């Protein structure tokens, strides 16, 4: 089973309309994860030949940072959709607290 199949299996219970939005995001997440794995093999810092205290970030380092931020955003969105779908567990403790405050 591929990484995409594993992730889609988690989201199979979602509403079909939400799944049409989530499925491409899962594809993008898998693509970004592959790119990050490839970038990890590249150097992120270039040192000056005569003065090692002078350092410069390489394009691979900048790209890694940008892709990592995108990955984090996609994971946050995917997790929020999974939480919204719920599994019938009821309110979160925070929701229950706010509801109890409103009743007093």
C-alpha positions as CSV (number, residue, x, y, z in Angstrom):
1,X,0.0,0.0,0.0
2,X,1.3,3.5,-0.9
3,X,1.4,6.5,1.4
4,X,-1.5,8.0,-0.5
5,X,-3.6,4.9,-0.1
6,X,-2.9,4.9,3.7
7,X,-4.0,8.5,4.0
8,X,-7.1,8.0,1.9
9,X,-8.0,5.1,4.0
10,X,-8.1,7.4,7.1
11,X,-10.5,9.8,5.3
12,X,-12.8,7.3,3.7
13,X,-15.6,8.1,6.2
14,X,-15.8,11.8,5.2
15,X,-18.7,13.3,3.3
16,X,-18.2,12.9,-0.5
17,X,-18.2,16.6,-1.1
18,X,-15.4,17.2,1.5
19,X,-13.5,14.2,0.2
20,X,-13.3,15.7,-3.3
21,X,-11.5,18.6,-1.7
22,X,-9.3,16.5,0.6
23,X,-8.2,14.0,-1.9
24,X,-6.1,16.4,-4.1
25,X,-4.6,17.8,-0.9
26,X,-3.5,14.3,0.1
27,X,-1.8,14.0,-3.3
28,X,0.0,17.3,-2.8
29,X,1.1,16.2,0.7
30,X,2.6,13.0,-0.7
31,X,4.4,14.9,-3.4
32,X,5.8,17.4,-0.9
33,X,6.9,14.6,1.3
34,X,8.8,13.0,-1.6
35,X,10.4,16.4,-2.5
36,X,11.5,16.9,1.2
37,X,13.1,13.4,1.2
38,X,15.0,14.3,-1.9
39,X,16.1,17.6,-0.6
40,X,17.4,16.0,2.6
41,X,20.2,14.5,0.5
42,X,21.4,18.0,-0.6
43,X,23.6,20.4,1.5
44,X,21.6,23.2,3.1
45,X,24.6,25.4,4.0
46,X,27.6,26.5,1.9
47,X,30.8,27.5,3.6
48,X,33.2,30.1,2.4
49,X,36.4,28.4,1.1
50,X,38.9,30.5,3.1
51,X,36.7,31.6,6.1
52,X,34.5,28.8,7.5
53,X,32.7,31.2,9.8
54,X,31.0,32.7,6.8
55,X,28.0,30.6,5.8
56,X,25.3,30.9,3.2
57,X,22.1,29.0,2.8
58,X,21.8,27.1,-0.4
59,X,18.8,27.1,-2.7
60,X,18.0,23.5,-1.4
61,X,17.9,24.9,2.1
62,X,15.4,27.6,1.2
63,X,13.3,25.2,-0.8
64,X,13.3,22.7,2.1
65,X,12.1,25.4,4.5
66,X,9.3,26.5,2.1
67,X,8.1,23.0,1.4
68,X,8.1,22.2,5.1
69,X,5.8,25.1,5.8
70,X,3.5,24.0,3.0
71,X,3.5,20.4,4.4
72,X,2.6,21.8,7.9
73,X,-0.3,23.8,6.5
74,X,-1.7,20.8,4.6
75,X,-1.4,18.5,7.6
76,X,-3.2,21.1,9.8
77,X,-6.0,21.4,7.3
78,X,-6.3,17.6,6.9
79,X,-6.4,17.1,10.6
80,X,-9.0,19.8,11.0
81,X,-11.2,18.0,8.4
82,X,-10.8,14.7,10.2
83,X,-11.7,16.3,13.5
84,X,-14.8,17.9,12.0
85,X,-16.0,14.6,10.6
86,X,-16.0,13.2,14.1
87,X,-16.8,9.7,15.1
88,X,-19.7,10.3,17.3
89,X,-17.7,10.9,20.5
90,X,-19.6,14.1,21.3
91,X,-18.2,17.5,22.4
92,X,-14.6,18.1,23.1
93,X,-13.8,19.0,26.8
94,X,-13.4,22.7,25.8
95,X,-16.8,22.7,24.0
96,X,-18.4,21.0,27.1
97,X,-16.9,23.7,29.4
98,X,-18.2,26.5,27.2
99,X,-21.7,24.9,27.1
100,X,-21.7,24.5,30.9
101,X,-20.7,28.2,31.3
102,X,-23.6,29.2,29.1
103,X,-26.1,27.3,31.2
104,X,-25.1,28.9,34.5
